[in-house]
Amino acid sequence: MTDAPNPAPRRATKLPPRVRAQQKPSLLQVPGIVAISVYMLMVAGYTVASVVSHSIGPVYLVFSTLFIAAALGLLLLFRWAWALTLAAVALMAALFLWSFAAQHQRPSLVQGLINLVIFLYLVRSDLREKLR
């Protein structure tokens, strides 16, 4: 026999809140973030294609750069990227809904409602808590 104490069997216990807060959040906890990032990249791609086809001015490439930065930062769960995405989506929702009200174009309504749904997803407090 040995005099070494026997280790107590490990039981699965819940982590205390302070330990849970120290754990790194992952994209699996917020699945909508991936979809929103892909959407922002698609909007950036559409903007670049519009600039290349000369339907809008080259100054709009600034917005495209910001959309790409927001999408990639959002995938890394940065809070500044969340704020940038939130501002972009809110402004796009307002622009498209105003465009529908002024010109009665149905695609503007659809785009405005998509942006509004994304905005409402992003303003949730439990999503903000998972960002760095």
C-alpha positions in Angstrom: 0.0 0.0 0.0 1.1 3.5 -0.6 0.7 6.4 1.7 -0.3 8.8 -1.2 -3.8 10.1 -0.9 -6.2 9.0 -3.5 -7.4 11.7 -5.8 -11.1 12.5 -5.5 -13.1 11.5 -8.5 -13.9 14.4 -10.7 -17.5 15.4 -11.1 -18.9 17.5 -13.9 -19.8 20.8 -12.2 -20.9 24.0 -13.6 -18.3 26.7 -13.9 -18.7 29.8 -11.6 -19.6 33.0 -13.5 -16.2 34.6 -13.2 -14.5 31.5 -14.8 -17.2 31.4 -17.5 -16.6 35.1 -18.2 -12.9 34.4 -18.7 -13.5 31.8 -21.4 -13.0 32.9 -25.0 -16.3 33.3 -26.9 -16.5 31.4 -30.2 -18.4 31.9 -33.4 -20.4 28.8 -32.5 -22.1 30.8 -29.8 -23.3 33.5 -32.2 -24.2 31.8 -35.5 -25.7 34.9 -37.0 -22.4 36.7 -37.0 -21.1 34.6 -39.8 -24.2 35.3 -42.0 -23.9 39.0 -41.3 -20.2 39.0 -42.2 -21.0 37.2 -45.5 -23.7 39.8 -46.2 -21.3 42.7 -45.5 -18.8 41.1 -47.9 -21.5 40.7 -50.5 -22.4 44.4 -50.2 -18.7 45.3 -50.5 -18.4 43.2 -53.6 -21.4 44.8 -55.1 -20.0 48.2 -54.4 -16.7 47.4 -56.0 -18.5 45.9 -59.1 -20.5 49.1 -59.4 -17.3 51.3 -59.2 -15.6 49.1 -61.8 -18.6 49.4 -64.2 -18.6 53.2 -63.6 -22.2 53.3 -62.4 -21.0 55.0 -59.2 -18.0 57.1 -58.3 -14.7 55.8 -57.0 -15.2 57.5 -53.7 -17.6 54.7 -52.8 -14.6 52.4 -52.5 -14.2 53.9 -49.0 -17.5 52.3 -48.0 -16.4 49.1 -49.5 -13.2 49.1 -47.5 -15.2 49.8 -44.3 -17.7 47.0 -45.1 -14.8 44.5 -45.5 -13.1 45.7 -42.3 -16.4 45.4 -40.4 -17.0 41.9 -41.8 -13.5 40.6 -40.9 -13.5 42.2 -37.5 -16.9 40.8 -36.8 -15.7 37.3 -37.5 -13.0 38.0 -34.8 -15.7 39.2 -32.5 -14.3 42.7 -32.0 -16.6 45.3 -30.4 -15.4 48.0 -32.8 -16.4 45.9 -35.8 -19.8 45.3 -34.2 -20.3 49.1 -33.9 -19.1 49.7 -37.5 -21.5 47.0 -38.8 -24.3 48.3 -36.7 -23.9 51.8 -38.0 -23.6 50.6 -41.6 -26.7 48.4 -41.4 -28.7 51.2 -39.7 -27.8 53.7 -42.4 -28.4 51.2 -45.2 -31.8 50.4 -43.7 -32.8 54.0 -43.5 -31.5 54.7 -47.0 -33.4 51.8 -48.6 -36.6 52.4 -46.7 -36.5 56.1 -47.6 -35.9 55.0 -51.2 -39.0 52.8 -51.1 -41.1 55.6 -49.6 -39.9 58.1 -52.3 -39.8 55.9 -55.4 -41.9 52.9 -54.5 -39.4 50.4 -55.7 -40.0 47.0 -54.2 -36.3 45.8 -54.2 -35.6 48.8 -51.9 -38.2 47.6 -49.5 -36.8 44.1 -49.4 -33.2 45.4 -48.9 -34.4 47.8 -46.2 -36.2 45.1 -44.3 -33.2 42.7 -44.5 -31.0 45.5 -43.0 -33.6 46.2 -40.3 -33.7 42.5 -39.3 -29.8 42.5 -39.1 -29.9 45.6 -37.1 -32.4 44.1 -34.6 -30.2 41.0 -34.3 -27.1 43.1 -33.6 -28.6 45.3 -30.9 -29.3 42.4 -28.6 -27.5 42.7 -25.2 -26.5 39.0 -25.0 -24.6 39.4 -28.3 -22.7 42.4 -27.1 -21.6 40.5 -24.0 -19.9 37.9 -26.2 -17.8 40.5 -28.0 -14.2 41.5 -27.1 
